[in-house]
Amino acid sequence: MNRKNVVIGFLGTVLDYGGRGQQRWQKWRPTVGLCQQDGLPVHRLELIHDARNRGLASKVKLDIAEVSPATEVRSVEIELRDPWDFGEVYGALHDFARGYAFDTEAEDYLVHITTGTHVAQICWFLLTEAHYLPARLLQTAPPRKRRTEANEGEPRDVRGTHTVIDLDLSRYDAIATRFAREAEETVSFLKSGIATRNATFNRTIEQIEKVAVRSTAPVLLVGPTGAGKSFLARRIFELRQRRHQVKGRFVEVNCATLRGDMAMSALFGHVKGAFTGAQTERAGLLRAAHDGMLFLDEIGELGLDEQAMLLKAIEEKHFFPFGGDTEVSSDFMLIAGTHRDLRQWVREGKFREDLYARINLWTFPLPGLAERVEDIEPNLDFELERHARELGKAVRFNVEAKRAWLRFATSPEARWSGNFRELSASVTRMATLADAGRINEAIVAEEIERLRHAWAVEAGETDAAGLRALLGDRLDALDRFDRLQLAAVVAECRRCKSLSEAGRQLFDISRTERKVVNDADRLRKYLAKFELAWSDIAQGPANTGQTP
């Protein structure tokens, strides 16, 4: 099926007039000329004009019928009191676009931007770029050939030329390439300081980049403490700042530090005398973030009253300072961070459902370091470089030392419960202890034991259990489940005077269901699975040393 070309454009009230009689055929008239273009048949012309130019529109329609009989001309009369009033012109053309029956399956649409005021041209561009008009832009121009003595006797060519402008920039290879390069640079900017090889996290950063520059809607970053929420929020702000999309400040607050009246005051400000000690007025953080960005870390820790006021501030851009009866305004972009499962908190009544719905439009999970094992090595290198910049002294690993640290850091034993903050602290400790700028195997061994101790204390695997001393390197081959269970068994054994007593305590329920009870034998067999005997455990300080 041959598609039809449909052109939409204003009547050129000066140029399209061209003069009276045959004189009009001696001049370039853009609306008439566009229907005479080689390679651009115009099957239908939607000719827009106001009531004052009905006569001219009729004449132009007759002239087009003479030069292009196949072109159907439709007269579209609109009310336009001031063609230089942007609001009036845009409103009229917007109404036209919304009411027009476009048939994109059978017709190609072009918007003629040569005729009409500059205001009309801008409005055509905006409506086309926003896809209210499924069209390309069409520009016509007068003939380039000048009259000379050599061509004086030749017929005058008044058709002019035309250019079609497609606003789908992806069709222009050079522009598309440049946009792709800029997008890569933007992602690189967001990722600077976030060394990652994790494919899922890379895709998350790419999505955040698109949202950051295209939307001002709230963004929710979800991840454990130390996963980089604060760092990423600031990078989003700096990215928007580079694009001149924000004029204000980046304001950050950890909601876990806000309590009671001070929370209201810190966020929303207060009036003088709002509470005891409020001797002066305070603007508050929301107003400080006007025209900028507000990062509320650990938003789940806010009280329900603060949540209600925050929702009003996000939706209406207005709120009441604490103790005040006059609204103030602030327009800011919100980024929220949390390590909580806010959906569960909504179910438990700890977080407002309406606020969660408002901030949950763009939610991005930030995985912890233990979930991004492949990122440990690049972050190790990044931390060494950062340490060198801050102290002005480069520190490097010995080859075997680095291999030993990475082997431990990427093993199942490594919990990295503090995430990137903990990794940074680990590197800082080793770099500080390094002599002559070299981290050797002894320093790494000390750091590994330091981390093991910290994680054991967190998990309740106390040093009293002494699993490392009991098992040595065999401990590395055990699942965390086995380590936790064995630590509990060893701790119980050391609280008892004999193997039999420990067995009775450990099998206190199942022993009542047995006809023949031999708790000591059951415990002995369990310990034997780990190549341990009672004599090994009985040496602990919490035990008397007696044998069964």
Backbone torsions as a table, in degrees:
resi	resn	phi	psi	omega
1	MET	NA	128.9	178.3
2	ASN	-77.7	125.4	-179.8
3	ARG	-80.1	147.4	-179.3
4	LYS	-97.2	145.1	175.2
5	ASN	-93.7	124.3	178.8
6	VAL	-118.6	123.7	180.0
7	VAL	-107.7	135.3	177.1
8	ILE	-117.4	128.2	-180.0
9	GLY	-168.5	163.4	177.4
10	PHE	-77.2	152.6	167.2
11	LEU	-72.3	130.7	177.0
12	GLY	-83.0	99.3	-169.1
13	THR	-66.6	-18.4	176.8
14	VAL	-104.8	-55.8	-175.4
15	LEU	-67.1	-39.2	-177.4
16	ASP	-71.6	-14.9	178.7
17	TYR	-67.8	-54.1	172.6
18	GLY	70.9	-8.2	-178.6
19	GLY	105.5	-177.4	-176.0
20	ARG	-98.1	158.5	173.4
21	GLY	58.3	-141.6	-177.6
22	GLN	-72.5	-12.7	-179.2
23	GLN	-60.3	-32.4	-177.3
24	ARG	-65.6	-22.2	179.9
25	TRP	-83.7	-5.0	179.9
26	GLN	-95.2	-1.5	-176.7
27	LYS	-122.4	154.8	176.9
28	TRP	-76.8	124.3	177.6
29	ARG	-122.3	109.7	-168.4
30	PRO	-57.4	-40.3	-177.8
31	THR	-70.4	-38.0	176.8
32	VAL	-71.5	-41.8	-177.5
33	GLY	-64.6	-32.7	-177.9
34	LEU	-68.4	-19.9	177.2
35	CYS	-87.3	6.6	-179.8
36	GLN	-121.1	14.7	-174.5
37	GLN	-78.9	130.0	174.8
38	ASP	-64.2	132.7	177.3
39	GLY	80.6	2.7	178.9
40	LEU	-136.5	75.6	176.8
41	PRO	-67.9	132.6	178.3
42	VAL	-102.8	110.0	-178.1
43	HIS	-82.4	-33.1	177.3
44	ARG	-146.3	140.2	178.5
45	LEU	-121.4	120.2	173.9
46	GLU	-92.5	101.1	-172.0
47	LEU	-96.8	109.8	-174.8
48	ILE	-93.5	132.9	178.5
49	HIS	-156.9	170.9	176.1
50	ASP	-103.1	-179.6	-174.6
51	ALA	-64.8	-30.1	-177.1
52	ARG	-68.4	-18.5	-174.4
53	ASN	-115.9	27.5	177.3
54	ARG	-61.0	-42.2	-178.0
55	GLY	-62.1	-45.9	179.4
56	LEU	-64.1	-39.2	179.1
57	ALA	-60.7	-40.0	179.1
58	SER	-64.6	-42.0	179.7
59	LYS	-64.5	-44.0	179.5
60	VAL	-63.1	-38.2	179.2
61	LYS	-62.1	-41.6	178.4
62	LEU	-66.4	-40.1	-179.5
63	ASP	-66.9	-37.7	177.5
64	ILE	-65.9	-36.8	178.5
65	ALA	-63.1	-29.4	-179.3
66	GLU	-75.9	-41.4	-176.0
67	VAL	-91.9	-21.7	-178.0
68	SER	-145.1	75.2	-175.3
69	PRO	-57.9	-24.9	-177.1
70	ALA	-78.8	-9.2	-178.4
71	THR	-86.4	124.0	174.1
72	GLU	-87.6	125.2	179.9
73	VAL	-108.7	122.1	176.4
74	ARG	-107.5	126.1	178.7
75	SER	-84.5	121.8	-179.2
76	VAL	-116.4	104.6	-177.5
77	GLU	-95.1	128.8	178.7
78	ILE	-126.9	157.8	177.4
79	GLU	-92.2	118.4	-175.7
80	LEU	-142.8	96.0	-176.8
81	ARG	-71.9	-42.0	-178.0
82	ASP	-130.1	101.6	-178.0
83	PRO	-67.9	-4.5	177.9
84	TRP	-103.9	3.6	176.9
85	ASP	-88.3	111.4	-173.6
86	PHE	-59.2	-47.5	-178.0
87	GLY	-61.5	-41.2	-178.8
88	GLU	-67.9	-43.9	-178.4
89	VAL	-67.0	-46.1	-178.9
90	TYR	-62.7	-42.3	179.3
91	GLY	-61.2	-42.5	-179.6
92	ALA	-65.1	-43.9	-178.4
93	LEU	-72.8	-33.6	176.9
94	HIS	-63.9	-43.0	177.5
95	ASP	-63.0	-40.3	177.9
96	PHE	-60.6	-46.6	-177.3
97	ALA	-63.9	-41.2	-178.0
98	ARG	-70.5	-28.0	-177.9
99	GLY	-94.2	-3.0	-175.9
100	TYR	-84.8	138.8	-180.0
101	ALA	-89.4	84.5	179.5
102	PHE	-72.7	138.5	176.2
103	ASP	-124.4	81.0	-173.6
104	THR	-71.6	-12.9	177.3
105	GLU	-74.9	-30.5	-174.4
106	ALA	-114.5	-14.8	-172.4
107	GLU	-131.8	145.7	171.3
108	ASP	-105.7	134.7	-174.0
109	TYR	-112.3	139.8	177.1
110	LEU	-131.5	139.9	178.6
111	VAL	-107.3	120.0	-178.0
112	HIS	-81.1	111.7	-174.7
113	ILE	-101.8	5.8	-177.9
114	THR	-77.5	-36.2	-178.6
115	THR	-96.7	158.6	-176.3
116	GLY	96.7	165.8	-179.6
117	THR	-70.5	168.2	175.5
118	HIS	-61.1	-32.4	176.6
119	VAL	-62.2	-43.5	178.7
120	ALA	-62.7	-40.4	179.5
121	GLN	-62.1	-41.6	178.7
122	ILE	-64.2	-42.3	-179.5
123	CYS	-64.6	-41.5	176.5
124	TRP	-57.7	-45.2	-178.8
125	PHE	-61.3	-48.0	-177.2
126	LEU	-62.7	-42.7	-179.1
127	LEU	-68.1	-35.2	178.8
128	THR	-73.4	-43.0	-178.9
129	GLU	-65.0	-32.1	179.1
130	ALA	-86.9	4.0	175.9
131	HIS	69.4	17.2	168.9
132	TYR	-68.2	-29.3	174.3
133	LEU	-114.1	114.7	179.0
134	PRO	-79.0	68.1	-167.6
135	ALA	-139.1	169.7	167.8
136	ARG	-108.7	161.1	179.2
137	LEU	-90.4	140.9	-179.6
138	LEU	-123.3	123.9	178.2
139	GLN	-119.3	131.3	175.8
140	THR	-110.8	158.2	-177.8
141	ALA	-143.8	154.1	179.7
142	PRO	-68.4	164.1	-179.8
143	PRO	-58.3	141.4	179.9
144	ARG	-85.5	-20.0	-175.1
145	LYS	-76.3	124.1	-179.7
146	ARG	-90.5	152.1	177.7
147	ARG	-75.9	129.5	177.1
148	THR	-132.2	173.6	178.4
149	GLU	-62.9	-31.8	-176.8
150	ALA	-68.6	-33.3	-177.1
151	ASN	-112.0	17.0	-174.8
152	GLU	-59.7	-34.4	-176.7
153	GLY	-83.9	-9.0	-178.0
154	GLU	-78.8	152.0	177.2
155	PRO	-59.5	141.2	179.9
156	ARG	-74.9	127.6	177.4
157	ASP	-91.4	111.0	-177.6
158	VAL	-112.4	15.4	-179.0
159	ARG	-72.7	-35.4	-176.8
160	GLY	76.7	-165.7	-178.8
161	THR	-127.6	170.0	179.0
162	HIS	-139.7	155.5	176.4
163	THR	-137.5	131.5	177.8
164	VAL	-101.9	129.2	-178.5
165	ILE	-114.9	117.3	179.6
166	ASP	-98.7	120.4	-178.1
167	LEU	-80.5	-0.8	172.7
168	ASP	-77.6	91.4	-171.7
169	LEU	-65.0	-18.6	-179.8
170	SER	-66.1	-16.2	-179.7
171	ARG	-82.5	-11.0	179.3
172	TYR	-99.8	109.0	-171.7
173	ASP	-57.2	-44.4	-176.6
174	ALA	-63.7	-43.1	-179.7
175	ILE	-69.3	-42.3	-179.6
176	ALA	-60.9	-40.9	178.8
177	THR	-63.5	-42.3	179.8
178	ARG	-65.4	-43.0	178.4
179	PHE	-61.5	-41.8	179.6
180	ALA	-62.5	-40.6	179.2
181	ARG	-65.3	-41.4	178.7
182	GLU	-65.8	-36.4	177.6
183	ALA	-64.4	-41.4	178.0
184	GLU	-63.6	-40.3	178.8
185	GLU	-65.2	-36.6	179.4
186	THR	-66.5	-45.1	177.9
187	VAL	-61.8	-41.4	178.6
188	SER	-62.1	-37.7	178.7
189	PHE	-64.0	-44.5	178.5
190	LEU	-62.8	-36.1	-174.5
191	LYS	-85.6	-10.8	-178.5
192	SER	-61.5	122.6	-173.5
193	GLY	93.4	-6.9	175.9
194	ILE	-119.4	84.6	-178.0
195	ALA	-75.1	115.6	-176.0
196	THR	-143.4	140.2	170.7
197	ARG	-115.8	2.0	-176.2
198	ASN	-75.0	120.3	-174.9
199	ALA	-62.8	-42.5	-179.4
200	THR	-63.5	-43.7	-179.4
201	PHE	-68.0	-35.2	176.2
202	ASN	-61.1	-42.6	177.4
203	ARG	-64.5	-37.1	177.6
204	THR	-62.1	-44.0	179.3
205	ILE	-62.0	-39.9	178.9
206	GLU	-63.0	-40.8	177.9
207	GLN	-66.7	-41.5	178.8
208	ILE	-60.8	-39.3	179.4
209	GLU	-59.4	-44.1	-179.6
210	LYS	-65.2	-45.0	-179.2
211	VAL	-65.7	-39.6	-174.6
212	ALA	-61.1	-35.7	-176.1
213	VAL	-99.3	-10.0	-176.8
214	ARG	-110.6	-12.0	-172.8
215	SER	-139.5	149.7	172.6
216	THR	-110.9	10.6	179.6
217	ALA	-69.1	155.2	178.7
218	PRO	-57.7	147.2	177.6
219	VAL	-122.0	134.5	179.4
220	LEU	-114.1	120.8	177.5
221	LEU	-104.2	122.2	-175.9
222	VAL	-116.9	124.9	178.5
223	GLY	178.9	164.9	-177.7
224	PRO	-68.3	163.4	176.9
225	THR	-57.9	132.9	179.1
226	GLY	88.6	3.9	-178.3
227	ALA	-81.6	-7.4	175.6
228	GLY	105.0	20.4	-178.6
229	LYS	-63.5	-46.0	-178.5
230	SER	-64.3	-42.9	-179.9
231	PHE	-62.1	-45.2	-177.7
232	LEU	-67.3	-38.1	178.0
233	ALA	-59.9	-43.0	179.2
234	ARG	-66.7	-35.9	178.4
235	ARG	-66.9	-36.5	176.5
236	ILE	-62.1	-43.4	177.6
237	PHE	-60.7	-46.8	-178.0
238	GLU	-64.6	-33.6	176.5
239	LEU	-65.0	-47.4	178.5
240	ARG	-64.8	-32.8	177.9
241	GLN	-66.2	-41.0	177.5
242	ARG	-63.4	-30.8	178.7
243	ARG	-87.4	5.3	-179.4
244	HIS	59.5	36.1	-179.9
245	GLN	-99.1	-7.8	174.6
246	VAL	-135.1	145.8	178.0
247	LYS	-113.7	-20.3	-175.5
248	GLY	-91.2	-160.8	-173.3
249	ARG	-94.5	167.4	167.2
250	PHE	-98.1	117.5	-177.1
251	VAL	-116.3	124.5	-175.7
252	GLU	-121.7	137.9	175.9
253	VAL	-147.0	139.1	174.2
254	ASN	-92.5	111.7	-174.8
255	CYS	-64.7	-20.2	178.9
256	ALA	-66.7	-16.6	-179.4
257	THR	-92.1	-3.0	-176.2
258	LEU	-100.6	129.6	-179.1
259	ARG	-140.6	140.4	171.5
260	GLY	58.5	-142.4	-178.3
261	ASP	-59.9	-31.6	-179.2
262	MET	-65.3	-29.0	177.1
263	ALA	-66.4	-47.0	177.9
264	MET	-59.0	-47.0	-177.5
265	SER	-64.0	-44.1	-177.5
266	ALA	-63.7	-42.3	-175.9
267	LEU	-80.3	-50.9	-169.5
268	PHE	-105.8	-3.2	-177.1
269	GLY	78.7	174.5	177.1
270	HIS	-147.9	161.4	175.8
271	VAL	-94.7	162.8	179.2
272	LYS	-60.9	131.0	179.1
273	GLY	82.4	10.0	-178.3
274	ALA	-63.1	-30.2	178.5
275	PHE	-156.9	171.1	-178.9
276	THR	-59.6	125.0	-179.6
277	GLY	97.1	-9.6	179.5
278	ALA	-82.6	76.8	-174.8
279	GLN	-83.0	-19.3	177.8
280	THR	-133.8	164.4	177.6
281	GLU	-75.3	148.9	177.0
282	ARG	-128.8	133.2	-176.7
283	ALA	-73.4	-41.8	-178.8
284	GLY	92.3	161.6	-173.3
285	LEU	-71.3	-32.6	-179.6
286	LEU	-63.5	-41.3	177.4
287	ARG	-72.1	-30.4	177.1
288	ALA	-64.9	-25.5	-178.1
289	ALA	-91.5	8.0	-178.8
290	HIS	-55.1	131.8	-178.4
291	ASP	64.8	13.8	179.3
292	GLY	-130.3	-138.0	-176.0
293	MET	-135.6	136.4	177.5
294	LEU	-113.1	123.1	177.2
295	PHE	-108.5	111.1	177.3
296	LEU	-101.5	95.3	178.7
297	ASP	-78.2	145.0	-176.9
298	GLU	53.3	52.5	-178.6
299	ILE	-61.8	-24.1	179.8
300	GLY	-65.4	-16.3	-178.6
301	GLU	-84.7	-6.3	178.1
302	LEU	-67.4	146.8	175.2
303	GLY	-72.2	164.1	-176.7
304	LEU	-64.8	-34.5	177.9
305	ASP	-65.7	-43.9	178.2
306	GLU	-64.5	-36.2	178.0
307	GLN	-62.3	-41.2	-179.6
308	ALA	-64.1	-43.0	179.7
309	MET	-68.5	-36.1	178.9
310	LEU	-64.9	-40.8	179.0
311	LEU	-59.7	-44.1	178.5
312	LYS	-61.7	-42.1	-179.0
313	ALA	-65.0	-38.2	179.8
314	ILE	-68.1	-45.0	-173.0
315	GLU	-80.1	-39.0	-172.7
316	GLU	-106.0	-12.3	-176.9
317	LYS	65.1	14.5	177.6
318	HIS	-132.6	151.3	177.4
319	PHE	-164.3	166.0	178.9
320	PHE	-99.1	129.4	170.1
321	PRO	-61.7	155.1	-179.7
322	PHE	-60.6	124.9	179.8
323	GLY	82.4	1.1	-177.2
324	GLY	-104.3	160.2	177.3
325	ASP	-121.6	14.1	176.2
326	THR	-120.6	125.5	-178.0
327	GLU	-69.9	147.3	171.5
328	VAL	-120.9	167.6	-176.1
329	SER	-126.3	154.0	174.3
330	SER	-161.6	129.7	-179.9
331	ASP	-113.5	110.5	-175.8
332	PHE	-140.5	159.8	171.4
333	MET	-94.4	133.1	-176.9
334	LEU	-103.4	130.2	166.5
335	ILE	-119.5	127.1	-179.6
336	ALA	-114.2	146.6	177.3
337	GLY	-127.7	149.0	177.3
338	THR	-160.5	151.8	170.0
339	HIS	-107.2	0.8	-179.6
340	ARG	-84.3	159.2	167.9
341	ASP	-88.3	93.7	-173.7
342	LEU	-65.6	-27.1	176.5
343	ARG	-62.6	-42.2	177.6
344	GLN	-66.9	-37.3	179.8
345	TRP	-68.0	-32.3	175.1
346	VAL	-64.4	-44.6	179.7
347	ARG	-62.5	-32.8	-178.4
348	GLU	-87.7	-0.5	178.5
349	GLY	78.9	13.6	-179.6
350	LYS	-90.5	-14.9	-179.2
351	PHE	-139.1	136.3	-176.1
352	ARG	-67.0	132.4	-179.2
353	GLU	-65.2	-38.8	-178.2
354	ASP	-69.0	-36.1	177.2
355	LEU	-69.0	-41.2	178.2
356	TYR	-61.0	-42.1	178.3
357	ALA	-61.5	-34.1	-177.7
358	ARG	-73.7	-36.7	-176.2
359	ILE	-95.3	-0.5	-175.5
360	ASN	-95.8	13.0	179.3
361	LEU	-63.9	-47.8	178.1
362	TRP	-122.2	101.1	178.9
363	THR	-113.6	126.8	-177.9
364	PHE	-124.9	120.6	177.2
365	PRO	-79.1	134.5	174.8
366	LEU	-110.5	104.6	-176.5
367	PRO	-67.6	150.4	176.1
368	GLY	-73.2	170.1	-176.4
369	LEU	-62.9	-35.4	-179.6
370	ALA	-64.2	-23.2	177.3
371	GLU	-90.1	-3.4	-179.7
372	ARG	-128.7	58.2	-174.6
373	VAL	-57.9	-34.0	-178.8
374	GLU	-67.3	-13.4	-179.2
375	ASP	-93.1	-2.9	-177.5
376	ILE	-67.2	-44.4	-178.5
377	GLU	-64.3	-49.7	178.4
378	PRO	-62.6	-31.7	177.4
379	ASN	-73.7	-29.5	173.3
380	LEU	-61.4	-47.1	179.0
381	ASP	-63.8	-40.2	179.8
382	PHE	-62.5	-42.2	-179.0
383	GLU	-67.1	-35.8	176.2
384	LEU	-63.9	-42.0	178.1
385	GLU	-65.1	-41.9	178.8
386	ARG	-63.2	-41.9	178.7
387	HIS	-61.2	-40.8	179.7
388	ALA	-64.9	-40.4	179.4
389	ARG	-65.3	-40.4	-175.7
390	GLU	-73.1	-37.4	-175.8
391	LEU	-101.8	-8.7	-179.9
392	GLY	70.0	23.7	-179.0
393	LYS	-143.2	124.9	-179.1
394	ALA	-79.1	139.9	176.9
395	VAL	-127.2	135.8	-178.2
396	ARG	-131.3	157.1	174.3
397	PHE	-87.2	147.2	159.0
398	ASN	-67.4	152.7	-176.4
399	VAL	-56.9	-49.7	-178.1
400	GLU	-68.2	-34.3	179.3
401	ALA	-65.3	-45.0	179.3
402	LYS	-64.1	-40.6	179.8
403	ARG	-62.7	-41.0	-178.9
404	ALA	-67.3	-41.5	-179.4
405	TRP	-66.6	-43.7	179.7
406	LEU	-66.2	-36.2	179.0
407	ARG	-61.5	-42.5	178.1
408	PHE	-72.1	-43.9	-174.2
409	ALA	-64.0	-27.6	-178.4
410	THR	-102.1	6.0	-178.9
411	SER	-84.2	163.3	176.9
412	PRO	-60.8	-22.1	-179.4
413	GLU	-68.9	-27.9	-176.5
414	ALA	-78.2	120.2	-176.3
415	ARG	-94.5	-34.6	-177.5
416	TRP	48.0	49.4	-179.1
417	SER	-64.3	-25.2	176.3
418	GLY	-91.1	2.9	176.6
419	ASN	56.3	-136.6	-171.2
420	PHE	-70.2	-26.9	174.8
421	ARG	-63.3	-40.7	-179.5
422	GLU	-68.4	-39.2	177.1
423	LEU	-63.4	-43.6	178.7
424	SER	-60.0	-41.8	179.3
425	ALA	-64.5	-39.2	179.4
426	SER	-61.9	-46.6	179.8
427	VAL	-64.5	-40.7	179.9
428	THR	-61.1	-42.4	179.9
429	ARG	-63.0	-46.8	-178.4
430	MET	-65.3	-39.7	-179.4
431	ALA	-66.3	-36.3	-179.6
432	THR	-67.3	-37.7	-177.8
433	LEU	-82.2	-10.2	-174.8
434	ALA	-72.0	127.4	174.4
435	ASP	-87.1	137.1	178.2
436	ALA	57.9	27.8	175.1
437	GLY	72.3	19.9	-178.9
438	ARG	-123.9	124.8	175.5
439	ILE	-90.3	114.9	-175.9
440	ASN	-100.5	-178.8	-175.8
441	GLU	-66.3	-32.4	-180.0
442	ALA	-66.3	-41.4	178.7
443	ILE	-65.0	-41.3	178.5
444	VAL	-63.1	-42.9	-179.9
445	ALA	-61.1	-41.5	178.1
446	GLU	-64.1	-40.7	-178.5
447	GLU	-68.1	-38.4	178.6
448	ILE	-62.6	-43.7	178.6
449	GLU	-65.3	-36.1	178.6
450	ARG	-62.6	-43.9	179.0
451	LEU	-67.7	-41.4	178.6
452	ARG	-59.2	-43.1	-179.7
453	HIS	-63.1	-45.3	-178.9
454	ALA	-61.5	-43.8	-178.4
455	TRP	-71.8	-34.4	178.1
456	ALA	-64.4	-40.7	179.0
457	VAL	-64.9	-41.9	179.0
458	GLU	-59.7	-41.3	-174.7
459	ALA	-88.2	-0.4	-178.6
460	GLY	84.5	6.0	177.7
461	GLU	-85.9	76.8	-171.8
462	THR	-68.4	159.9	179.2
463	ASP	-65.5	-18.1	177.2
464	ALA	-61.1	-30.6	178.1
465	ALA	-69.8	-34.5	174.0
466	GLY	60.1	40.1	-176.0
467	LEU	-63.2	-38.1	-179.2
468	ARG	-64.5	-40.9	178.8
469	ALA	-67.4	-33.9	-178.7
470	LEU	-75.5	-42.4	-170.8
471	LEU	-105.3	-20.5	-176.5
472	GLY	63.8	-137.6	-178.1
473	ASP	-68.1	-16.4	178.1
474	ARG	-62.4	-24.1	179.5
475	LEU	-61.4	-32.5	-177.3
476	ASP	-66.0	-20.8	-177.7
477	ALA	-88.9	-2.7	-177.1
478	LEU	-92.7	143.4	171.6
479	ASP	-67.2	159.2	177.8
480	ARG	-60.1	-36.9	178.7
481	PHE	-56.3	-48.6	-178.8
482	ASP	-65.3	-38.4	179.9
483	ARG	-63.5	-44.5	-179.2
484	LEU	-64.0	-44.7	-178.9
485	GLN	-65.8	-44.7	-178.3
486	LEU	-65.5	-38.4	178.6
487	ALA	-61.7	-41.2	179.0
488	ALA	-65.2	-40.4	179.7
489	VAL	-64.8	-46.2	-178.9
490	VAL	-62.5	-43.3	179.4
491	ALA	-60.3	-41.3	179.1
492	GLU	-66.4	-40.7	179.0
493	CYS	-59.3	-39.6	-176.9
494	ARG	-75.2	-13.5	174.6
495	ARG	-87.6	-11.2	-176.3
496	CYS	-104.9	158.8	-177.3
497	LYS	-88.7	-16.5	-177.1
498	SER	-150.7	165.9	177.3
499	LEU	-63.7	-38.0	-179.1
500	SER	-65.6	-43.3	179.1
501	GLU	-63.3	-43.1	179.2
502	ALA	-61.9	-39.9	179.1
503	GLY	-62.5	-42.3	179.7
504	ARG	-62.4	-39.1	-179.8
505	GLN	-69.7	-40.4	-174.5
506	LEU	-77.6	-32.6	-178.5
507	PHE	-108.7	40.5	-170.7
508	ASP	-64.6	-25.6	-179.0
509	ILE	-95.8	-52.0	-174.8
510	SER	-66.5	-26.3	-178.5
511	ARG	-65.7	-27.5	-179.1
512	THR	-73.5	-14.4	-178.1
513	GLU	-98.3	0.4	-177.7
514	ARG	-100.8	143.6	175.7
515	LYS	-75.6	-41.5	177.9
516	VAL	-111.1	118.6	-176.5
517	VAL	-105.0	121.8	174.6
518	ASN	-140.4	74.5	-175.3
519	ASP	-62.9	-37.9	-178.8
520	ALA	-61.5	-41.1	-179.4
521	ASP	-67.4	-40.6	178.8
522	ARG	-62.2	-42.7	-179.5
523	LEU	-69.1	-37.9	179.5
524	ARG	-61.7	-41.5	179.7
525	LYS	-67.7	-37.4	178.0
526	TYR	-62.4	-45.8	-179.5
527	LEU	-65.5	-33.6	-179.0
528	ALA	-63.7	-27.8	176.9
529	LYS	-58.3	-25.9	-179.4
530	PHE	-108.7	16.5	179.3
531	GLU	59.8	38.8	178.3
532	LEU	-116.0	151.0	175.6
533	ALA	-126.7	164.0	179.8
534	TRP	-58.9	-36.7	-179.2
535	SER	-62.5	-30.5	177.8
536	ASP	-66.8	-41.9	-174.8
537	ILE	-80.5	-34.8	-174.3
538	ALA	-64.0	-11.8	179.6
539	GLN	-76.8	-7.2	-178.1
540	GLY	-66.2	154.0	-175.2
541	PRO	-66.6	-20.8	-177.6
542	ALA	-86.8	3.8	-174.6
543	ASN	-116.5	150.2	-179.1
544	THR	-77.7	-15.8	-179.6
545	GLY	90.4	-0.3	179.3
546	GLN	-71.7	147.5	177.4
547	THR	-101.0	161.2	-178.6
548	PRO	-67.6	NA	NA
